[in-house]
């Protein structure tokens, strides 16, 4: 029996049942009543009310935990874990704010996509992973890199295009890679990373079954992050099929922030409830409030646990929101102020801070100390990036091939890579 | 449909006027005492390379790769070493040897497993290695190619088969963006030791979409290596080299060449990916070709030799990068170049090759470089029309005569 169905009933939205009296159904059985409820709900939304999310307990206003129990009894995290989550989210937020500052000061260029507001998803999932697990992301990848453990200085230097960046300045904002941290990128085209993530999961299964390399804690897990716009792309569906077919150890995490640049999710998708597309392929589809890191974390624990034990993939739809535009070049004129205000009131960092203080897990002073520490860390990162050298010309032709013989045999019979002039960019081909 | 393709290939091979047995091309590596089972890389001029830490004892290798006439070949084949097989079997042998050698090598593609591959290249491998190592994928080229790339990034060495090269157009996103570029954009952190292979080229009335030549589309992708095999000997050698290479390699096979028969050595051998093959040394003109057109060229050469010409024929094999060393030496000798290819006229391998030769060897040319390519048309179904889209031996003869005036 799926453990998702056995979650305590105080969380009504986990499997999509909307009304209070509705019994939550198992995720991969379609619930006609809930389905009908959903349809009515969508229709009424389209009749003229402002475009808000259709499928979340965010709007139903239900309290996630029983309100008549004392706060400290129901804390779902320990103090240490809560502080780790808090620090990680603050790191993501402060880093992205600093990115915006640096961009407008002319330190970085091109397309920069910031993650403000979505920190709960990154922190909620990635802080549960081990180093051997892989993360695959999209162009909105700075915070995924930070959560996975890539040093802030390396990420900032990469954004500045310096040689000390995590990709030697060759990748940029949209291509964050880190082999020691198993961060497999950073992809500019949406949907492009999902097959790569599927491949990493395939590799994990292959190592276990063919190469007989077993870890006592279970399989290496891959977590693929992508957005709502990607869920209309063929690669998404093709990979859901393959992952479930071969029971690959992967978690597909949809960061549904309702907008793909200026395209509202509702205007682009025939059935906007993305979690339902999981059961269509035979895997559990879960919907979770992506503005609450503790809820995300609880769902993530289940999904990662499933993957690790070999039960196969899970599709998790996190309803979240980006506080800034699509990128730093986006004027962000289409989104209504009341929608933005609605989600700003549910800022994941504020929510967690409130939770920590209410449950007496830490004091205000300790949280302030963490924030100060992060501020200093980010300033150090900027200083590191600023003082790092630009890549020299000789770097231009390095890393094009893993084996430089791919550049061929030159007119003089030597492999071109052996010709120093070639890598200095002055050689004749 | 796949069965029809195989039948078509069989029919075409049997009607093929060229008997590949008569062209003992490439190198025959003699078995030397004490070297049984050792791996060595043989270059076209007989030099061995230390790529695989082989001891170099190049003295006993046969270095003259001449297209021997059938009646003169008795001396070199008196002891008949090696074994005879068809090109698709040679590919399979290479693949199987590499899968035995390294458990990280795996195959993925449509119908490669239980069906054995639509051209039988992977026949028998799934029962031997299991369904995970020889993976039957659903029909989702972009995604399973991307999956292969993700697997390559995380330590495996996949061989991705496109049932027909044309289907890989659907995988162009992954091949261009991830396969070619990912090593660079990650700053060298991840390598993609993937092999993408499949049959392409104009067959026998297969229609426009199944007769595409993708080498022209892929050649611009930075970070990718392209090779084209043309004989069972180089098919096996290039397959093994491609699998062992740390770079992503696209191996182009040809639908009509799968049933070529040749005797290949018993010993293990690996060829050099970046090297061209001297098919027939000569003096009057350099003819550069690859894949199926090699056989049209050799057929034309018979006529040309009778007319008194002495063409030098080079199978360039490595489509990206070009082996400018071998080609350059030839141009310096003959001063005339004819390129015969199956790509379209516009933007094909021939046009790039022409540009590269002009850039590097302009001073050595006595005549403009002629390039014979296929017509810029979608390949028609009708047999007569299809014949006229590709280069025929008569055109090659005429071109050489024109060059040598």
Contacts between the chains, C-beta under 8 A, distances in Angstrom:
chain1	res1	chain2	res2	distance
A	134	B	154	6.9
A	136	B	150	7.8
A	165	B	187	7.3
A	166	B	187	7.0
A	167	B	185	6.3
A	167	B	186	5.4
A	167	B	187	3.6
A	167	B	189	7.0
A	168	B	187	3.6
A	168	B	188	7.0
A	169	B	187	7.5
A	170	B	184	5.8
A	170	B	185	5.8
A	170	B	186	7.8
A	170	B	187	5.0
A	171	B	185	4.3
A	171	B	186	6.3
A	171	B	187	6.4
A	172	B	185	7.8
A	175	B	185	4.3
A	175	B	186	7.0
A	177	B	185	7.2
A	177	B	186	3.6
A	177	B	187	6.9
A	177	B	189	5.3
A	177	B	190	6.4
A	178	B	189	6.9
A	179	B	186	7.6
A	179	B	189	4.0
A	179	B	190	6.2
A	184	B	150	6.9
A	184	B	153	6.0
A	184	B	154	7.5
A	184	B	190	7.2
A	185	B	182	7.2
A	185	B	185	7.7
A	185	B	186	6.8
A	186	B	185	7.6
A	186	B	186	7.9
A	187	B	177	7.6
A	187	B	178	7.7
A	188	B	177	7.6
A	189	B	173	6.6
A	189	B	177	6.2
A	192	B	146	7.1
A	192	B	173	6.4
A	192	B	174	7.2
A	192	B	177	6.0
A	192	B	178	6.6
A	194	B	143	7.7
A	194	B	146	7.5
A	195	B	142	6.9
A	195	B	143	4.5
A	195	B	144	7.3
A	195	B	145	7.3
A	195	B	146	2.5
A	195	B	147	5.0
A	195	B	149	7.3
A	195	B	150	6.4
A	195	B	174	6.4
A	196	B	146	5.5
A	196	B	147	7.6
A	196	B	149	5.8
A	196	B	150	3.7
A	196	B	153	6.9
A	196	B	178	6.3
A	197	B	150	6.3
A	198	B	143	7.0
A	198	B	146	7.2
A	198	B	147	4.7
A	198	B	150	6.2
A	199	B	146	6.5
A	199	B	147	4.0
A	199	B	148	6.2
A	199	B	149	6.0
A	199	B	150	2.1
A	199	B	151	4.1
A	199	B	152	7.4
A	199	B	153	7.1
A	199	B	154	7.0
A	200	B	150	4.7
A	200	B	151	7.2
A	200	B	153	6.9
A	200	B	154	4.7
A	201	B	150	7.9
A	202	B	147	5.8
A	202	B	150	7.1
A	202	B	151	5.2
A	202	B	156	7.9
A	203	B	150	7.0
A	203	B	151	4.6
A	203	B	154	3.9
A	203	B	155	6.0
A	203	B	156	5.3
A	204	B	154	7.5
A	205	B	132	7.3
A	206	B	106	6.7
A	206	B	132	6.0
A	206	B	133	7.8
A	206	B	151	7.2
A	206	B	156	6.1
A	207	B	155	7.3
A	209	B	132	5.8
A	210	B	103	6.4
A	210	B	106	7.6
A	210	B	130	7.0
A	210	B	132	5.7
A	210	B	133	5.8
A	211	B	103	5.8
A	211	B	104	7.4
A	234	B	140	7.9
A	234	B	142	7.1
A	234	B	143	7.8
A	235	B	142	6.0
A	235	B	143	5.4
A	235	B	146	7.0
A	238	B	138	7.3
A	238	B	140	3.8
A	238	B	142	7.1
A	238	B	143	3.7
A	238	B	144	7.9
A	239	B	143	5.4
A	239	B	147	7.6
A	241	B	138	6.0
A	241	B	140	7.3
A	242	B	137	7.1
A	242	B	138	6.4
A	242	B	140	7.0
A	242	B	143	6.5
A	242	B	144	7.0
A	242	B	147	6.7
A	245	B	138	7.1
A	246	B	132	8.0
A	398	B	188	7.0
A	399	B	183	5.8
A	399	B	184	5.0
A	399	B	187	6.3
A	399	B	188	3.7
A	400	B	183	7.2
A	400	B	184	5.4
A	400	B	222	5.9
A	400	B	223	5.3
A	401	B	183	7.0
A	401	B	223	6.3
A	401	B	225	7.6
A	401	B	246	7.9
A	401	B	247	5.0
A	402	B	183	5.5
A	402	B	188	7.6
A	402	B	191	3.8
A	402	B	192	7.4
A	402	B	193	7.3
A	402	B	246	3.9
A	402	B	247	5.5
A	403	B	245	6.0
A	403	B	246	4.4
A	403	B	247	5.0
A	405	B	247	7.9
A	405	B	273	7.4
A	405	B	274	5.7
A	406	B	223	7.7
A	406	B	225	4.9
A	406	B	247	4.6
A	406	B	274	7.5
A	406	B	321	6.6
A	407	B	321	5.9
A	408	B	274	5.4
A	408	B	318	7.4
A	408	B	321	2.8
A	408	B	322	6.4
A	408	B	323	6.9
A	408	B	324	6.7
A	409	B	274	5.6
A	409	B	275	7.0
A	409	B	321	7.5
A	409	B	323	5.3
A	409	B	324	6.4
A	409	B	325	4.3
A	409	B	326	7.6
A	410	B	324	6.4
A	410	B	325	6.8
A	411	B	324	5.0
A	411	B	325	6.5
A	411	B	328	5.0
A	411	B	360	5.1
A	411	B	361	7.6
A	412	B	325	7.4
A	413	B	325	4.6
A	415	B	274	7.8
A	416	B	321	7.8
A	428	B	359	7.4
A	428	B	360	7.4
A	429	B	356	7.1
A	429	B	359	6.5
A	429	B	360	7.3
